[in-house]
Amino acid sequence: MKYADGSDVTLGDVVQIPMQDGLAAARIVMLGDTLEHAGVDEEFRGWVLRESLLDADAVVVEWVERNPLAHHDPNYAPVGDYLFTRLDDCVRQVP
């Protein structure tokens, strides 16, 4: 698996993801092409595999700091600490 710039993706890489309020840091914890994983909750991993939720060109990330999508509004569904994303040119590895 590769980033948009052609460099290799590795489990544990920290990336910056553009969000409405700026960039948010997240760690890559599962690769879509190999389904390799590190530090992923086993129940979550089983659900991803059972339901075939992760495309080969996507990854699962876990927020490094606070979850930028978290909220306390009971009118909306809660959000978890994992996010499925593709590694397009907007997602950049933190050096």
Contact map, one row per residue, 1 for C-alpha under 8 A:
11100001100000000000000000000010100000000000000000000000100000000000000000000000000000000000000
11111111100000000000000000000000000000000000000000000000000000000000000000000000000000100000000
11111111100000000000000000000000000000000000000000000000000000000000000000000000000000111001000
01111110000000000000000000000000000000000000000000000000000000000000000000000000000000111000000
01111110000000000000000000000000000000000000000000000000000000000000000000000000000000001000000
01111111000000000000000000000000000000000000000000000000000000000000000000000000000000000000000
01111111100000000000000000000000000000000000000000000000000000000000000000000000000000000000000
11100111110000000000000000000000000000000000000000000000000000000000000000000000000000000000000
11100011111010000000000000000000000000000000000000000000000000000000000000000000000000000000000
00000001111110000000000000010000000000000000000000000000000000000000000000000000000000000000000
00000000111110000000000000111110000111000000000000000000000000000000000000000000000000000000000
00000000011111000000000000111000000001000000000000000000000000000000000000000000000000000000000
00000000111111100000000000110000000000000000000000000000000000000000000000000000000000000000110
00000000000111110000000011110000000000000000000000000000000000000000000000000000000000000000110
00000000000011111000000011110000000000000000000000000000000000000000000000000000000000000011110
00000000000001111100001111000000000000000000000000000000000000000000000000000000000000000011110
00000000000000111110001111000000000000000000000000000000000000000000000000000000000000000111000
00000000000000011111011100000000000000000000000000000000000000000000000000000000000000000110000
00000000000000001111111100000000000000000000000000000000000000000001000000000000000000000000000
00000000000000000111110000000000000000000000000000000000000000000000000000000000000000000000000
00000000000000000011111000000000000000000000000000000000000000000000000000000000000000000000000
00000000000000000111111100000000000000000000000000000000000000000000000000000000000000000000000
00000000000000011110111110000000000000000000000000000000000000000000000000000000000000000000000
00000000000000011110011111000000000000000000000000000000000000100001000000000000000000000000000
00000000000001111000001111100000000000000000000000000000000000111000000000000000000000000000000
00000000000001111000000111110000000000000000000000000000000011111000000000000000000000000000000
00000000001111100000000011111000000000000000000000000000000011110000000000000000000000000000000
00000000011111100000000001111110000000000000000000000000001111000000000000000000000000000000000
00000000001100000000000000111110000011110000000000000000001111000000000000000000000000000000000
00000000001000000000000000011111001111010000000000000000001110000000000000000000000000000000000
10000000001000000000000000011111111110000000000000000001011100000000000000000000000000000000000
00000000000000000000000000000111111100000000000000000111111100000000000000000000000000000000000
10000000000000000000000000000011111000000000000000000011110000000000000000000000000000000000000
00000000000000000000000000000011111100000000000000000001000000000000000000000000000000000000000
00000000000000000000000000000111111110000000000000000000000000000000000000000000000000000000000
00000000001000000000000000000111011111000000000000000000000000000000000000000000000000000000000
00000000001000000000000000001110001111110000000000000000000000000000000000000000000000000000000
00000000001100000000000000001100000111110000000000000000000000000000000000000000000000000000000
00000000000000000000000000001000000011111000000000000000000000000000000000000000000000000000000
00000000000000000000000000001100000011111101100000000000000000000000000000000000000000000000000
00000000000000000000000000000000000000111111100000000000000000000000000000000000000000000000000
00000000000000000000000000000000000000011111110000000000000000000000000000000000000000000000000
00000000000000000000000000000000000000001111111000000000000000000000000000000000000000000000000
00000000000000000000000000000000000000011111111100000000000000000000000000000000000000000000000
00000000000000000000000000000000000000011111111110000000000000000000000000000000000000000000000
00000000000000000000000000000000000000000111111111000000000000000000000000000000000000000000000
00000000000000000000000000000000000000000011111111100000000000000000000000000000000000000000000
00000000000000000000000000000000000000000001111111111100000000000000000000000000000000000000000
00000000000000000000000000000000000000000000111111111100000000000000000000000000000000000000000
00000000000000000000000000000000000000000000011111110000000000000000000000000000000000000000000
00000000000000000000000000000000000000000000001111111000000000000000000000000000000000000000000
00000000000000000000000000000000000000000000000111111110000000000000000000000000000000000000000
00000000000000000000000000000000000000000000000110111110000000000000000000000000000000000000000
00000000000000000000000000000001000000000000000110011111011100000000000000000000000100000000000
00000000000000000000000000000001100000000000000000011111111000000000000000000000000000000000000
00000000000000000000000000000011110000000000000000000111110000000000000000000000000000000000000
10000000000000000000000000000001100000000000000000000011111000000000000000000000000001100000000
00000000000000000000000000000011100000000000000000000111111100000000000000000000000111100000000
00000000000000000000000000011111000000000000000000000110111110000000000000000000000111100000000
00000000000000000000000000011111000000000000000000000100011111000000000000000000011110000000000
00000000000000000000000001111100000000000000000000000000001111100000000000000000011110000000000
00000000000000000000000001111000000000000000000000000000000111110000000000000000111000000000000
00000000000000000000000111100000000000000000000000000000000011111110000000000000110000000000000
00000000000000000000000011100000000000000000000000000000000001111110000000000000000000000000000
00000000000000000000000011000000000000000000000000000000000000111110000000000000000000000000000
00000000000000000000000000000000000000000000000000000000000000111111000000000000000000000000000
00000000000000000000000000000000000000000000000000000000000000111111110000000000100000000000000
00000000000000000010000100000000000000000000000000000000000000000111110000000000000000000000000
00000000000000000000000000000000000000000000000000000000000000000011111000000010000000000000000
00000000000000000000000000000000000000000000000000000000000000000011111100000111000000000000000
00000000000000000000000000000000000000000000000000000000000000000000111110000110000000000000000
00000000000000000000000000000000000000000000000000000000000000000000011111000100000000000000000
00000000000000000000000000000000000000000000000000000000000000000000001111110000000000000000000
00000000000000000000000000000000000000000000000000000000000000000000000111111000000000000000000
00000000000000000000000000000000000000000000000000000000000000000000000011111000000000000000000
00000000000000000000000000000000000000000000000000000000000000000000000011111100000000000000000
00000000000000000000000000000000000000000000000000000000000000000000000001111110000000000000000
00000000000000000000000000000000000000000000000000000000000000000000011100011111000000000000000
00000000000000000000000000000000000000000000000000000000000000000000111000001111100000000000000
00000000000000000000000000000000000000000000000000000000000000000000010000000111111000000000000
00000000000000000000000000000000000000000000000000000000000001100010000000000011111000000000000
00000000000000000000000000000000000000000000000000000000000111100000000000000001111100000000000
00000000000000000000000000000000000000000000000000000000000111000000000000000001111110000000000
00000000000000000000000000000000000000000000000000000100011110000000000000000000011111000000000
00000000000000000000000000000000000000000000000000000000011110000000000000000000001111100000000
00000000000000000000000000000000000000000000000000000000111000000000000000000000000111110000000
01110000000000000000000000000000000000000000000000000000111000000000000000000000000011111111000
00110000000000000000000000000000000000000000000000000000000000000000000000000000000001111110000
00111000000000000000000000000000000000000000000000000000000000000000000000000000000000111111000
00000000000000001100000000000000000000000000000000000000000000000000000000000000000000111111000
00000000000000111100000000000000000000000000000000000000000000000000000000000000000000111111100
00100000000000111000000000000000000000000000000000000000000000000000000000000000000000101111110
00000000000011110000000000000000000000000000000000000000000000000000000000000000000000000011111
00000000000011110000000000000000000000000000000000000000000000000000000000000000000000000001111
00000000000000000000000000000000000000000000000000000000000000000000000000000000000000000000111
